Amino acid sequence: MKNNEGGENPPPSAGVRRLVGIIEGSHMKVCVIALGCEKNVINSEQMLTLIQRAGYELCDDPAEAGVTVVNTCGFIESAKQEAIEQILEIAEYPGKILVAGCMAERYKDEIMAEMPEVAGLVGVGRFDDIAGALRELEKGQTPRYFGPLDGPISETPRLVTSPGYTAFLKIADGCDNRCSYCAIPAIRGPYRSRPMENILDEAKALCAAGAKELILIAQDTTRYGEDNYGGRKLPGLLEKLCAIEPLRWLRVQYLYPEAMTDSLIDVIAAQPKIVKYLDIPMQHSADAVLSAMNRRYTGGELRGLITRLRERIPGVVLRTSLIVGFPGESEADFEDLCAFLEETQLPRVGVFCYSREEGTPAAALPDQIGDETKKLRAERAEMIQSDVMDDFNHARLGTDALVLCEGYDRYAGVYFGRSPAELPEVDGKVFFRAPGPIEPGAMVTVRLTEVFEGDIFGEA
């Protein structure tokens, strides 16, 4: 599952993720469907725990459910359309629909007025009240659960649904950056960091349960601790997490360029457990566009950061997201972006068309760009990036990579997994042959030998 187009994270998934656990003896079945980002999945996993504790039976099929909970993303247009289509599909079944999450928070009045298929709503600030909403639905009532967005992050335990060897770990929620195109602060509230001891306790429990890879997420991980510890504490948190003995890989997402301090870079470079794959949302390279986006750096500073990271972290793999078609983006601005791609040779890039979102400063800017122009610009940038990615893959041939095995493709007769250079469900896979059986979650050294249609192959 992937994140939302045009923001800090990867684009929305083409499908959905059903989260399921089974208990016996309850009187109503509940299906939970998570859309959007991994932060949403974590909230859905917390809801599963609360639904289970309340005595309901969880199922994975809306056709069998008395209630289907759709935990939505409402960040941009494509995510909203995905949620609406999912709701309408579920409406063909006899059960009730409870809409939760970002779209419920952002469009509470519109959903109830325009979608009679929806029986109730649970906003971002009330995930922990999911059982109460289900009880109201059983009584024929219409629950509308909304609360403050500035409260502490829920510490409800998760019913983890990701493969046991990999787990996402949320360290903060909300955002204070106020990028001009982004609705996240209005939807999820101000930036709030989790207490460090809670993060460490959860990390230890995940590793004790078999996790070999932890992936830190927040809207902005670099600002961890600003609100509750009086300063940025990500470097210290990383060092403490690396001390957890069963942990093999620690991956960090959403590092903002202007907050990549020397102390943070030093920790990433020095700690062998920290995967040298950095997701740094840059959004553009032209100074005029960056200023209009309310980003706090210039194109020159981005180029300097990339150079510094490559000098101090040998072999680092850099990922970013870029927006084309932002209001006022001139041909010269776009050419600057294309030149940036060719010059920097970033191996992992997501290119997204600007999404005009009501209530954001960018929506009111003049010189809005037409959809066709945005599409053409995205296609050109993607063509440049395709060549960059092919060059990156070919440069890896003949080298050895440590691969986390994720499964076996019996039709092709090969195993597949990820090296440090691949993020789950965003980048590609490493396919490889092995002389004997390999269990999912095993770490295997693979000699990379071939690139075929963008995928990379090798031999264990």
Secondary structure, 3 states (H helix, E strand, C coil): CCCCCCCCCCCCCCCCEEECCCCCCCCCEEEEEECCCHHHHHHHHHHHHHHHHCCCEECCCCCCCCEEEEEECCCCHHHHHHHHHHHHHHCCCCCEEEEEEHHHHHCHHHHHHHCCCCCEEECHHHHHHHHHHHHHHHCCCCCEECCCCCCCCCCCCCCCCCCCCEEEEECEECCCCCCCCCCHHHHHCCCEECCHHHHHHHHHHHHHCCCCEEEEECCCHHHCCCCCCCCCCHHHHHHHHHCCCCCCEEEECCCCHHHCCHHHHHHHHHCCCEEEEEECCCECCCHHHHHHCCCCCCHHHHHHHHHHHHHHCCCCEEEEEEEECCCCCCHHHHHHHHHHHHHHCCCEEEEEECCCCCCCHHHHCCCCCCHHHHHHHHHHHHHHHHHHHHHHHHHHCCCEEEEEEEEEECCCCEEEEECCCCCCCCCCCEEEECCCCCCCCCEEEEEEEEEECCEEEEEC
